[in-house]
Amino acid sequence: MARSLGTYTVDAQGEFSGNRVQGATFPNWVGSVRTRQDLSLVVEGDRMVEHFRRPEGARVYIEWERVRTAQ
């Protein structure tokens, strides 16, 4: 399973505007900057799905799901 971490930025309207990868399973991802032109995000409830294309042409699909703790 691949992993990555980084920062996401939003514009004044609260829309996604970019992502910088600060750490990843794949070393060649570190330092990558992805913009709206490279990446799309869809958030539905507790799921966020990301689609993007790497500079070398590979298509990537990542899905996150929020884990809620029992209260």
Secondary structure, DSSP 4 states (H G I P E B T S, - for coil): ---EEEEEEE-TTS-EEEEEEEEESSGGGTT-EEETTTEEEEEETTEEEEEEE-TTS-EEEEEEEPPPPP-
